[in-house]
Amino acid sequence: MKRTRLIFATNNPNKVEEIQAAIGKHVEVVSLKQAGIDIDIPEPHDTLDENASEKSSVINRLTQSSCFSEDTGLEVYSLNGEPGVKSARYAGDEKSFSKNIEKLLEKLKLQTDRRARFRTVISLIWQEKEYHFEGICEGIILTHARGSQGFGYDSVFQPLGSDLSFAEMSLKEKTRYSHRKKAADKLVIFLQERAQTD
C-alpha cells in the first residue's frame, strides 16, 4: 500500500503519538502544527460523533485535503455516561486533568460499580465523503491514581485484562488495549481497501 499522508485535526501531541503508533507505517499522520495550521477548533456538540465531524470538516474546508479527527470520551456507567463528551472540561474550561480526576473520584466515592469505558470516534473525510470509525476499551476506574505515563484519565483507568492502569503502561503496552488503536485499525483497513480500488 502506498503511504498516505493525512492531516490529523488536533493540537495534542500525545494524541498524534498514539494514533501514529496505532496506525503504523501505512499512514503518515501530520498534526495541525506540522501542516502550518494554527487554530483551536471548538467542540460545541453533545456527542463525540458530532464533535469529530466538526473538527474534520473545518480542516477539510481549510485545506481541501483528505483529513481526519477524533473525539474521545470516558464514559462511566454508574454516572450515566459522565464525563463523556465533556471529558476534557469535566471540572471547568481550563482543561485541568488533575481537577477532572479529582472530581471523578469524588463522584465515585460511594459507588460500588466502577465500570467505565473509553470510546473514540474517528471522522475521516476522504475524497469529499465522510466516514466514522469507533473504538471502545472497557475497564474500571481505580480508587486512586497510579502511574505517570500517558495523559488525561490514564492514571485512574485500568483496562479489562490488565492489572495496570494506562499510566503504568508503555505506549506499546497501552496500544494493545487502546480505544484509539481499535478505531485507527478500522481507519487503516478502510484506507487499504481504497488503495486497492483507487
Secondary structure, DSSP 8 states (H G I E B T S, - for coil): ---EEEEE----HHHHHHHHHHHGGGEEEE-TTTTT--------SSSHHHHHHHHHHHHHHHH-S-EEEEEEEEEEGGGTT-EETTGGGTT-TT--HHHHHHHHHHHTTT-S--EEEEEEEEEEEETTEEEEEEEEEEEEE-SS---SSSSTTGGGEEETT-SS-GGGS-HHHHHHH-HHHHHHHHHHHHHHHHHHH-
